[in-house]
């Protein structure tokens, strides 16, 4: 009995220190399946309350957001090189540390690999810091990446996904997931 009790406490301690998912967005927003390559374009305000992560995406001036269907029945957030930045505001991360963001990235067409421009704000969007992203996703090659979010003890983090200005090809994102360890 004593060994079982010790094993229970050891396992629950390990699980308590494991990374937990705090936020996940797949950029589908209840849009109907149409066909590979189909593009949905709309103002973010028209999809309020429908995002899978539970937080409404925003653009400056309610500029259009593009979702491109591909790779089966899933959608990707497509950001044109001259398009609007997309912000996911005020994701609740209170009580967690060692925060990480994972995401999938692909560059449209035969474009070269490119480092995406993703920023984080710890003060509700008053100031932004660039995340150290790695180039990937060239020429329809979808890759998953992991990046650490800024360290510190804060309650919310906002993410801003900026247009790619290095090449004319659009950059597409899927499956934004924030994980962290409970304090």
Secondary structure, 3 states (H helix, E strand, C coil): CHHHHHHHHHHHHHHHCCCEEEEEECCCCCCCCCCCCCEEEEEHHHHCCCCCCCCCEECHHHCEEEEEEECCCEEEEEECCCCCCEEEEEEECCCEEEEEEEEEEEECCCCCCECCEEEEECCCCCCCEECCCCCECHHHCCEEEEEECCCCCCCEEEEEEECCCCCCCCEEEEEEEEEEEEC
